Amino acid sequence: MNNQNEQKPVVAIMYDFDKTLCTKDMQEYTFIPNIGMTAKAFWAEAAALAKDRQMDGVLTYMYLMLEKSRAAHKSIHREDFVALGKDLEFFPGVTDWFARIARFGEEIGVTVEHYIISSGLREIIEGSEVFRAFREVFACEFLYDENNIACWPKNAVNYTTKTQFLFRINKGVLDISNDTDLNTYTPEDERRVPFRNMIYIGDGLTDVPCMKLVKVNGGYSVAVYRDETLAKVQPLLTDNRVNFIEPADYREGSDLDTTVKNILRKMILTDDLVGRSAGQRKAAQEAAKPRRKKK
């Protein structure tokens, strides 16, 4: 079961960000227009550079953000990146989704926590109106010098390294500098958020490692889509990589809202059954121990 100090089961809902919560890549709202480029040109240049230099795609886009900013004489102070978050456009219902789902969890007896696991930029997410809804945001981030100017990638989160954060949430080790506790063996039922109490919501192939890992370990994965991206996510369902595909509509009463609430209801029943089974197993083990004879 969960940590003994917690009265209710904890469920973690983890989200990709770009094209899962907001309607396009976060750099495309303000940053790319500000440097005088189109989104198509910026991402094409990033892809070409990554291929030519054999670079990680995420590190490439971060490098290009700094280089293009300098070339356009745009500030690369931390507060400038954070300010970009105010221009993000979210899918319907996103802005009140997190509080509403948390309230629903409280009503049915579960604590719901929201997390971001994204290859986007943490600074931009920090500037958005939804940032405070998350217990933690795991995303790419720049290191800043004594003048608060970006000088180096501090954290880079690509589609395979995303999976480490599932285990951090699973074990309750959210400090990314703490690898010791992360890698220390802990039985699944003693972890803070068992995988059976996890929901991962993403939008496509870059989320597959996380979606698959959550699903095969007893949790649930959901791929969200817009009408024009339905064909992209359907194979995730037919290939058994996700449990559900739903339109990116987070409003109350939507298909996604109904699906997530039903998953939460089922998780409570599963958590209760697992707890009962563990209790009965422990009692049986105690009963099976040889009893000392009284002298």
KETI-140236 format. One record per residue: residue in one letter; x, y, z of N, C-alpha, C in turn. Coordinates in steps of 0.1 Angstrom, whole numbers, padded with zeros to 4 digits, always signed. Example, Ala and Ser with C-alpha at 12.3 -4.5 7.8 and 13.67 -1.06 7.14 Angstrom:
<pts>
A+0132-0057+0078+0123-0045+0078+0132-0033+0078S+0128-0022+0071+0137-0011+0071+0129+0000+0079
</pts>
This chain:
<pts>
M+0008-0012+0000+0000+0000+0000+0009+0012+0000N+0003+0024+0001+0010+0036+0000+0017+0039+0014N+0024+0050+0014+0030+0055+0026+0020+0055+0038Q+0025+0049+0049+0015+0048+0060+0010+0061+0066N+0018+0072+0063+0014+0085+0068+0003+0091+0059E+0000+0085+0048-0010+0091+0039-0023+0083+0041Q-0034+0090+0044-0047+0084+0047-0054+0079+0034K-0051+0085+0023-0058+0081+0011-0047+0076+0001P-0052+0067-0009-0043+0063-0020-0039+0076-0028V-0027+0076-0033-0022+0087-0041-0022+0082-0056V-0029+0090-0064-0028+0088-0079-0021+0099-0086A-0011+0096-0094-0004+0106-0102-0008+0106-0116I-0013+0117-0121-0016+0119-0135-0004+0127-0141M+0002+0122-0151+0014+0128-0157+0011+0131-0171Y+0015+0143-0175+0012+0149-0188+0024+0153-0196D+0024+0150-0209+0033+0157-0218+0027+0171-0218F+0034+0181-0225+0029+0194-0225+0025+0199-0239D+0035+0200-0248+0032+0204-0261+0023+0195-0269K+0012+0201-0274+0002+0194-0282-0005+0183-0274T-0003+0183-0261-0011+0175-0251-0020+0185-0243L-0014+0195-0238-0022+0205-0230-0023+0218-0238C-0012+0223-0244-0012+0234-0253-0013+0230-0268T-0018+0238-0277-0022+0234-0290-0010+0232-0300K+0002+0236-0297+0013+0234-0305+0026+0235-0297D+0038+0233-0303+0050+0234-0296+0051+0248-0289M+0055+0249-0277+0055+0261-0269+0063+0272-0275Q+0074+0269-0282+0083+0279-0288+0076+0286-0300E+0065+0280-0305+0059+0285-0317+0050+0297-0315Y+0046+0299-0302+0036+0310-0299+0043+0324-0300T+0054+0325-0294+0061+0338-0293+0075+0338-0297F+0082+0328-0291+0097+0328-0293+0101+0328-0308I+0096+0318-0315+0101+0317-0329+0097+0330-0337P+0085+0335-0336+0082+0348-0344+0091+0359-0339N+0095+0359-0326+0103+0370-0321+0117+0370-0328I+0122+0358-0332+0135+0358-0338+0134+0358-0353G+0122+0361-0358+0121+0363-0373+0120+0351-0381M+0116+0340-0375+0115+0327-0383+0101+0322-0383T+0099+0312-0392+0086+0305-0391+0089+0292-0383A+0079+0286-0378+0081+0273-0370+0086+0263-0379K+0082+0262-0391+0086+0252-0401+0101+0253-0403A+0106+0266-0405+0120+0268-0408+0129+0265-0395F+0124+0269-0383+0132+0266-0371+0134+0252-0369W+0123+0244-0369+0124+0230-0367+0131+0222-0378A+0130+0227-0390+0138+0221-0401+0153+0223-0398E+0157+0235-0394+0171+0238-0392+0176+0230-0380A+0168+0228-0370+0171+0220-0358+0173+0206-0362A+0164+0200-0370+0166+0186-0374+0178+0184-0383A+0181+0194-0392+0193+0193-0401+0205+0193-0393L+0206+0202-0383+0218+0204-0374+0220+0191-0366A+0209+0186-0360+0211+0173-0353+0216+0162-0361K+0211+0161-0373+0216+0150-0382+0230+0152-0386D+0234+0165-0390+0247+0168-0394+0258+0166-0384R+0254+0170-0371+0264+0170-0360+0262+0157-0351Q+0252+0149-0355+0249+0137-0347+0246+0142-0332M+0237+0151-0331+0233+0157-0318+0220+0151-0313D+0218+0151-0300+0205+0148-0295+0195+0159-0299G+0183+0156-0303+0174+0165-0309+0170+0176-0299V+0168+0172-0286+0164+0182-0276+0176+0192-0273L+0188+0187-0272+0199+0196-0270+0201+0205-0282T+0198+0200-0294+0199+0208-0306+0190+0220-0305Y+0177+0217-0302+0168+0229-0302+0171+0239-0291M+0176+0234-0280+0180+0244-0269+0192+0252-0274Y+0202+0246-0280+0213+0253-0286+0209+0264-0296L+0199+0259-0304+0195+0268-0315+0187+0280-0309M+0180+0278-0299+0172+0289-0292+0182+0300-0288L+0193+0296-0282+0203+0306-0277+0210+0312-0289E+0214+0305-0299+0221+0310-0311+0212+0320-0318K+0200+0316-0321+0191+0325-0328+0187+0337-0320S+0186+0336-0307+0183+0348-0299+0194+0358-0300R+0206+0353-0299+0218+0362-0299+0218+0369-0313A+0216+0361-0324+0217+0367-0337+0206+0377-0339A+0195+0376-0333+0184+0385-0334+0184+0396-0324H+0195+0396-0316+0197+0406-0305+0185+0406-0295K+0181+0393-0292+0170+0392-0282+0176+0387-0269S+0171+0392-0258+0176+0388-0245+0173+0373-0242I+0183+0367-0235+0182+0353-0231+0183+0352-0216H+0178+0362-0209+0176+0362-0194+0165+0352-0191R+0166+0346-0179+0156+0336-0175+0142+0342-0175E+0141+0355-0170+0127+0361-0169+0121+0363-0183D+0130+0364-0193+0125+0365-0207+0118+0353-0212F+0124+0341-0209+0119+0329-0213+0106+0326-0205V+0106+0329-0192+0094+0327-0184+0082+0335-0189A+0085+0348-0193+0075+0356-0198+0068+0351-0211L+0074+0342-0218+0068+0336-0230+0056+0327-0226G+0056+0323-0214+0045+0314-0210+0031+0320-0210K+0030+0333-0209+0017+0340-0208+0010+0339-0222D+0017+0335-0232+0011+0335-0246+0006+0321-0250L+0008+0311-0241+0004+0298-0245-0011+0297-0247E-0015+0289-0256-0030+0286-0259-0032+0272-0256F-0042+0269-0247-0045+0256-0242-0058+0250-0249F-0058+0237-0249-0070+0230-0254-0082+0233-0245P-0094+0232-0250-0106+0235-0242-0107+0228-0228G-0109+0235-0218-0110+0229-0204-0098+0227-0197V-0086+0229-0203-0074+0226-0196-0072+0235-0183T-0075+0248-0184-0072+0257-0173-0079+0253-0160D-0091+0247-0161-0097+0244-0148-0098+0228-0146W-0091+0221-0155-0091+0206-0154-0085+0201-0141F-0073+0207-0138-0065+0201-0127-0072+0202-0113A-0077+0214-0110-0084+0216-0098-0097+0207-0097R-0104+0206-0109-0116+0199-0109-0114+0184-0107I-0104+0178-0113-0101+0164-0112-0096+0161-0098A-0088+0171-0092-0083+0169-0078-0095+0168-0069R-0105+0177-0071-0117+0177-0063-0125+0164-0064F-0126+0159-0076-0133+0147-0079-0126+0136-0071G-0113+0136-0071-0105+0126-0064-0108+0126-0049E-0109+0138-0044-0112+0140-0029-0126+0134-0026E-0135+0136-0035-0149+0132-0033-0150+0116-0033I-0141+0110-0040-0142+0095-0041-0131+0088-0032G-0123+0096-0025-0114+0091-0016-0100+0088-0020V-0095+0096-0030-0082+0095-0035-0075+0108-0036T-0062+0109-0034-0055+0121-0036-0049+0122-0050V-0053+0131-0058-0048+0132-0072-0037+0143-0072E-0025+0139-0078-0014+0148-0080-0011+0149-0095H-0008+0161-0100-0005+0163-0114+0009+0166-0116Y+0015+0160-0126+0029+0162-0129+0031+0165-0144I+0041+0172-0148+0045+0174-0162+0058+0166-0164I+0058+0159-0176+0071+0153-0180+0072+0157-0195S+0080+0167-0198+0080+0173-0211+0094+0176-0217S+0095+0175-0230+0107+0179-0237+0107+0194-0240G+0097+0201-0236+0096+0215-0237+0104+0222-0226L+0103+0235-0226+0112+0243-0217+0104+0246-0204R+0110+0243-0192+0104+0245-0179+0101+0260-0177E+0110+0268-0181+0109+0283-0179+0096+0288-0185I+0093+0283-0197+0080+0288-0204+0068+0282-0196I+0069+0270-0192+0058+0264-0184+0056+0272-0172E+0067+0276-0165+0065+0284-0153+0057+0297-0155G+0058+0302-0167+0051+0315-0169+0037+0313-0174S+0033+0301-0175+0019+0298-0179+0009+0298-0167E-0004+0300-0170-0014+0301-0160-0017+0288-0153V-0011+0276-0158-0014+0263-0152-0003+0258-0144F+0008+0265-0143+0021+0260-0137+0018+0256-0122R+0011+0264-0115+0009+0261-0100+0000+0249-0098A-0006+0243-0108-0014+0231-0107-0006+0218-0105F+0007+0219-0108+0015+0207-0108+0023+0205-0095R+0024+0193-0090+0033+0191-0079+0048+0192-0083E+0051+0188-0095+0064+0190-0100+0064+0190-0116V+0073+0198-0121+0075+0199-0136+0088+0194-0140F+0089+0183-0147+0102+0178-0152+0102+0181-0167A+0111+0190-0170+0112+0195-0184+0127+0200-0186C+0129+0204-0199+0142+0209-0202+0144+0223-0195E+0156+0226-0192+0159+0239-0185+0173+0243-0187F+0175+0256-0189+0188+0262-0190+0195+0265-0177L+0208+0264-0177+0216+0269-0166+0219+0284-0168Y+0219+0292-0158+0220+0307-0159+0233+0311-0152D+0240+0321-0157+0252+0326-0151+0249+0336-0140E+0259+0343-0135+0257+0352-0124+0248+0365-0128N+0247+0367-0141+0239+0377-0147+0225+0373-0151N+0222+0360-0147+0209+0354-0150+0207+0352-0166I+0218+0350-0173+0218+0348-0187+0220+0333-0190A+0212+0327-0199+0213+0313-0202+0227+0311-0208C+0233+0300-0203+0247+0297-0208+0249+0282-0211W+0240+0274-0207+0242+0259-0209+0229+0252-0206P+0227+0240-0212+0215+0232-0208+0217+0226-0195K+0208+0229-0186+0208+0223-0172+0202+0210-0172N+0191+0208-0178+0184+0195-0179+0178+0194-0193A+0180+0182-0199+0174+0179-0212+0166+0166-0211V+0154+0167-0215+0144+0156-0213+0140+0152-0227N+0145+0140-0232+0140+0135-0245+0131+0124-0243Y+0126+0118-0253+0115+0108-0252+0119+0096-0245T+0131+0092-0244+0135+0080-0237+0139+0084-0222T+0145+0095-0220+0149+0099-0206+0137+0103-0198K+0126+0105-0205+0113+0108-0198+0110+0097-0188T+0113+0084-0191+0109+0073-0182+0115+0074-0168Q+0127+0080-0167+0132+0080-0153+0123+0088-0143F+0116+0097-0149+0107+0105-0140+0095+0098-0136L+0091+0088-0143+0080+0079-0139+0085+0072-0126F+0097+0067-0126+0102+0060-0114+0104+0070-0102R+0108+0082-0105+0109+0092-0094+0096+0095-0088I+0085+0096-0096+0072+0098-0090+0067+0085-0083N+0070+0074-0089+0067+0061-0083+0073+0059-0069K+0085+0063-0067+0092+0062-0054+0091+0074-0046G+0086+0085-0051+0086+0097-0043+0099+0104-0042V+0108+0102-0052+0121+0108-0052+0121+0119-0063L+0116+0131-0059+0114+0141-0069+0126+0150-0071D+0136+0149-0063+0149+0157-0064+0157+0150-0074I+0159+0156-0086+0166+0149-0097+0181+0147-0095S+0186+0154-0084+0200+0151-0081+0202+0139-0072N+0191+0134-0067+0191+0122-0058+0189+0109-0066D+0201+0103-0070+0200+0090-0077+0201+0079-0067T+0206+0081-0055+0208+0070-0046+0195+0064-0042D+0185+0072-0037+0172+0067-0033+0164+0062-0045L+0167+0068-0057+0160+0064-0069+0163+0050-0073N+0176+0046-0071+0181+0033-0075+0181+0023-0064T+0177+0027-0052+0176+0017-0041+0163+0009-0043Y+0164-0004-0041+0153-0013-0043+0142-0011-0032T+0130-0009-0037+0118-0008-0029+0107-0016-0034P+0101-0025-0027+0090-0033-0032+0079-0024-0037E+0073-0028-0048+0063-0020-0055+0052-0015-0046D+0047-0024-0037+0036-0020-0028+0040-0011-0017E+0053-0008-0016+0058+0001-0005+0062+0014-0012R+0060+0016-0025+0064+0028-0031+0052+0038-0030R+0056+0051-0030+0046+0061-0027+0034+0061-0037V+0037+0059-0050+0027+0059-0060+0029+0046-0069P+0023+0035-0065+0024+0023-0074+0020+0026-0088F+0027+0019-0097+0023+0021-0111+0009+0019-0114R+0002+0010-0107-0012+0008-0109-0020+0021-0106N-0014+0030-0099-0021+0043-0096-0016+0054-0104M-0011+0051-0116-0006+0062-0125-0014+0063-0138I-0016+0075-0143-0022+0077-0156-0012+0086-0163Y-0009+0082-0176+0000+0091-0184-0009+0095-0196I-0008+0109-0198-0016+0115-0209-0006+0122-0219G-0006+0117-0231+0003+0123-0241-0003+0124-0255D+0005+0128-0265-0002+0130-0278+0004+0122-0290G+0015+0115-0288+0021+0108-0299+0033+0099-0297L+0041+0097-0307+0052+0087-0307+0062+0091-0296T+0065+0103-0294+0075+0107-0284+0071+0103-0270D+0058+0100-0268+0054+0096-0255+0053+0081-0253V+0056+0074-0264+0054+0059-0263+0062+0052-0252P+0075+0055-0249+0081+0048-0239+0074+0050-0225C+0070+0062-0222+0062+0064-0210+0049+0057-0210M+0042+0059-0221+0028+0052-0222+0029+0037-0220K+0039+0031-0227+0040+0017-0226+0045+0012-0212L+0054+0019-0206+0059+0016-0193+0048+0016-0182V+0040+0027-0183+0028+0028-0173+0018+0017-0176K+0015+0015-0188+0005+0005-0192+0009-0010-0188V+0021-0014-0191+0025-0028-0188+0026-0030-0173N+0028-0019-0165+0029-0021-0151+0016-0019-0143G+0005-0019-0151-0008-0019-0144-0015-0005-0143G-0008+0005-0148-0015+0019-0149-0022+0020-0162Y-0025+0033-0165-0033+0036-0177-0027+0047-0185S-0027+0045-0198-0021+0055-0207-0032+0060-0217V-0033+0073-0219-0043+0079-0228-0036+0088-0238A-0039+0086-0251-0034+0094-0261-0045+0104-0265V-0042+0117-0265-0051+0127-0269-0048+0132-0283Y-0059+0136-0290-0057+0140-0304-0066+0151-0308R-0063+0158-0319-0072+0167-0326-0077+0160-0338D-0087+0165-0345-0093+0158-0356-0082+0154-0366E-0073+0164-0369-0063+0161-0379-0051+0152-0375T-0051+0149-0362-0040+0140-0357-0046+0126-0353L-0058+0123-0356-0064+0110-0352-0057+0099-0358A-0053+0100-0371-0047+0089-0378-0033+0086-0371K-0027+0096-0365-0014+0094-0359-0015+0086-0346V-0026+0087-0338-0027+0081-0325-0034+0067-0326Q-0042+0065-0337-0049+0052-0338-0040+0040-0337P-0028+0040-0343-0019+0029-0342-0014+0026-0328L-0014+0037-0319-0010+0035-0305-0020+0026-0298L-0032+0026-0302-0043+0018-0297-0042+0004-0302T-0041+0003-0316-0041-0010-0322-0028-0018-0319D-0017-0011-0316-0005-0017-0313-0004-0020-0298N-0014-0017-0290-0015-0020-0276-0005-0012-0268R-0002+0001-0272+0007+0009-0265-0001+0018-0255V-0014+0021-0257-0022+0029-0248-0035+0021-0246N-0041+0026-0235-0054+0020-0232-0066+0027-0239F-0064+0040-0241-0075+0048-0247-0069+0059-0256I-0077+0063-0266-0074+0075-0273-0087+0084-0272E-0085+0097-0269-0096+0106-0267-0093+0119-0273P-0103+0127-0278-0101+0140-0283-0095+0149-0272A-0087+0159-0276-0080+0168-0266-0090+0178-0261D-0100+0174-0254-0111+0182-0249-0112+0179-0234Y-0107+0188-0225-0106+0186-0211-0118+0192-0203R-0129+0196-0210-0140+0201-0204-0148+0191-0196E-0155+0195-0186-0163+0186-0178-0174+0179-0187G-0175+0166-0186-0185+0159-0194-0179+0154-0207S-0167+0158-0211-0161+0153-0223-0157+0138-0222D-0154+0132-0233-0150+0118-0233-0137+0116-0224L-0128+0125-0225-0116+0124-0217-0119+0125-0203D-0127+0135-0199-0132+0137-0185-0138+0124-0180T-0147+0118-0187-0154+0106-0183-0144+0095-0181T-0135+0093-0191-0126+0082-0190-0117+0083-0178V-0111+0095-0176-0102+0096-0164-0109+0094-0151K-0122+0099-0150-0129+0097-0138-0132+0082-0136N-0135+0075-0146-0138+0061-0145-0125+0053-0141I-0114+0057-0146-0101+0051-0142-0099+0053-0128L-0101+0066-0123-0099+0068-0109-0108+0060-0100R-0120+0058-0104-0129+0049-0096-0124+0035-0096K-0119+0030-0107-0114+0016-0107-0101+0015-0099M-0093+0026-0099-0081+0025-0091-0083+0024-0076I-0094+0030-0072-0097+0029-0057-0101+0015-0054L-0109+0008-0062-0112-0006-0060-0100-0015-0060T-0091-0012-0070-0079-0021-0071-0070-0019-0059D-0068-0006-0055-0060-0003-0044-0065-0010-0031D-0078-0010-0030-0085-0016-0018-0083-0031-0018L-0084-0038-0030-0082-0052-0031-0068-0056-0028V-0059-0048-0034-0045-0051-0032-0041-0050-0017G-0047-0040-0010-0045-0038+0004-0050-0050+0012R-0062-0054+0009-0068-0066+0016-0060-0078+0014S-0056-0080+0001-0048-0092-0002-0035-0092+0006A-0028-0081+0007-0016-0080+0014-0018-0082+0029G-0029-0077+0034-0032-0079+0049-0035-0093+0052Q-0042-0100+0043-0045-0114+0045-0032-0123+0044R-0024-0119+0035-0011-0126+0033-0002-0125+0045K-0002-0113+0051+0006-0111+0062+0001-0118+0074A-0012-0118+0076-0019-0126+0087-0016-0141+0085A-0017-0146+0073-0014-0160+0071+0000-0164+0074Q+0009-0155+0070+0023-0157+0073+0026-0157+0088E+0019-0148+0096+0021-0148+0110+0015-0161+0116A+0004-0165+0111-0003-0177+0116+0006-0190+0114A+0013-0190+0103+0021-0201+0099+0034-0202+0107K+0038-0192+0114+0051-0192+0122+0049-0202+0133P+0059-0210+0136+0059-0219+0147+0057-0212+0161R+0048-0217+0169+0045-0211+0182+0055-0217+0192R+0060-0208+0201+0068-0213+0212+0059-0220+0223K+0064-0231+0227+0057-0239+0238+0059-0232+0251K+0049-0231+0259+0050-0226+0272+0057-0235+0281K+0066-0230+0289+0073-0239+0299+0064-0241+0311
</pts>
